[in-house]
Amino acid sequence: MRIVHRCPDKTADISSARGTAFRELRRLLLWLLVVAVIVYFSVGLGTDFVVSRISFAAEAKLFGTLSFAQSPDAQKAPCLGRVRRVLSVLSSDPAVPPLPYRLVLIEERRPNAFAFPGGMIGVSSGLLEALPEEIGLAFVLGHELGHFQYRDHLRGLGRAVGAGLGFSLLLGGRMGGDSVAKMLHFVLQRGYSRHREEAADRFGVALVYRVYGKTEGVDRLFTLLSGRDKAPAWAYMFATHPSPSRRIEKLKAYAAELAGRR
Amino acid sequence: MIGFLTTFGLPLGFIVLAMITGTILERRHFRDIERREKALRHVPVLTTRQYPDAVRVLEARMVSGAVVVSIDHFKRFLAMLRNVFGGEVRSYCSLLDRGRREAILRMKEQWPQAELIVNLRIETSSISQGRRKTIGSTEVLAYGTAIRYADIPRE
């Protein structure tokens, strides 16, 4: 028996040498991105397909019973009466989808409005304070009606559920997996969302123009917001909505287009 | 903005931190292992149960060495990505390699005057295995029989 003295010559070291750990990281992330994009687009296409098959009547039936627990005071708040009047004027326009519209007041200082499936529109108390004029309020409601027209609330719901399911199946509940899934969904969703917001803005302006015959004052909320806006421009890369100043610009351009068409 | 940073910035920050510290520590550890392996090269280790017939054993001792190495966020992140696509989990390979070699070295260092270690056994176990949301560690234990010969001339 002859014994040869030697050191192990093959090692599994991936940290030193030619940075193999980073090469591995790069390759895996690239693959993950490819798979994530595929999942994202198939969820988007699937959702759009399903949503295109849901009629407004079916939507009203499915989500018509959706409601929020609210105190009767909040429902009867006098400020909502004003909103209700504007909404009934707007919803008589033929372009507005036939849904049983209901209003709900959300106690929040920040001016905001939401479209929920089934025709429910939420307005924050801050919004009502910020918009005393009818036309500014009409535009915000028109914007939400635009979301109903384009089914953005249903698409958003379908995408959130589908992407959540897809990414959690892909990455599993492993530690870090859910946060990577959230991150992917977050980044991919934002650009789509901003695009939908702009479409809803256009719908809102066109609706206000048809009903009121003018567009002066539609950007009231955005001028207010851009005055308060302290976020740097790059922060809007991660936002669901375009920046107020960008929306004002687009609104002005579209209002001019509408006036020119007459 | 704050919400964005805490949701995505913190986990990402921990992974980047682990990438830097974990890589530095692993590189250092491998350098250290290689240096000590060279220094202890004169103690051969065999997995056979026999020692050469021609020698007479003066003394035999059981020697053992154990080490627990922790994985880091970066290694786990790489392994998680590997879980999606399959293939060799290289970030864990290097971790276990470090563990095994360190355990053998510690075993040798228990009795550096030994001329031969026979019947080497290596055992690996996972600490905090099966518990979710914990950082796992691996324990490696190496043990064998170290012997000194009675009748060969010493250098």
Chai-1 contact restraints between the chains, C-beta under 6 A:
chainA,res_idxA,chainB,res_idxB,connection_type,confidence,min_distance_angstrom,max_distance_angstrom,comment,restraint_id
A,M1,B,P52,contact,1.0,0.0,6.0,A-B,restraint_1
A,I3,B,P44,contact,1.0,0.0,6.0,A-B,restraint_2
A,H5,B,R41,contact,1.0,0.0,6.0,A-B,restraint_3
A,H5,B,P44,contact,1.0,0.0,6.0,A-B,restraint_4
A,C7,B,E37,contact,1.0,0.0,6.0,A-B,restraint_5
A,C7,B,R41,contact,1.0,0.0,6.0,A-B,restraint_6
A,A12,B,C93,contact,1.0,0.0,6.0,A-B,restraint_7
A,A12,B,S94,contact,1.0,0.0,6.0,A-B,restraint_8
A,A12,B,D97,contact,1.0,0.0,6.0,A-B,restraint_9
A,D13,B,F30,contact,1.0,0.0,6.0,A-B,restraint_10
A,D13,B,S94,contact,1.0,0.0,6.0,A-B,restraint_11
A,I14,B,R90,contact,1.0,0.0,6.0,A-B,restraint_12
A,I14,B,S94,contact,1.0,0.0,6.0,A-B,restraint_13
A,S15,B,T23,contact,1.0,0.0,6.0,A-B,restraint_14
A,S15,B,E26,contact,1.0,0.0,6.0,A-B,restraint_15
A,S15,B,R27,contact,1.0,0.0,6.0,A-B,restraint_16
A,S16,B,R27,contact,1.0,0.0,6.0,A-B,restraint_17
A,S16,B,F30,contact,1.0,0.0,6.0,A-B,restraint_18
A,E24,B,R90,contact,1.0,0.0,6.0,A-B,restraint_19
A,L28,B,L81,contact,1.0,0.0,6.0,A-B,restraint_20
A,W31,B,F85,contact,1.0,0.0,6.0,A-B,restraint_21
A,R174,B,M80,contact,1.0,0.0,6.0,A-B,restraint_22
A,M175,B,K133,contact,1.0,0.0,6.0,A-B,restraint_23
A,G176,B,F77,contact,1.0,0.0,6.0,A-B,restraint_24
A,G176,B,M80,contact,1.0,0.0,6.0,A-B,restraint_25
A,G177,B,M80,contact,1.0,0.0,6.0,A-B,restraint_26
A,S179,B,P11,contact,1.0,0.0,6.0,A-B,restraint_27
A,M183,B,F8,contact,1.0,0.0,6.0,A-B,restraint_28
A,F238,B,F4,contact,1.0,0.0,6.0,A-B,restraint_29
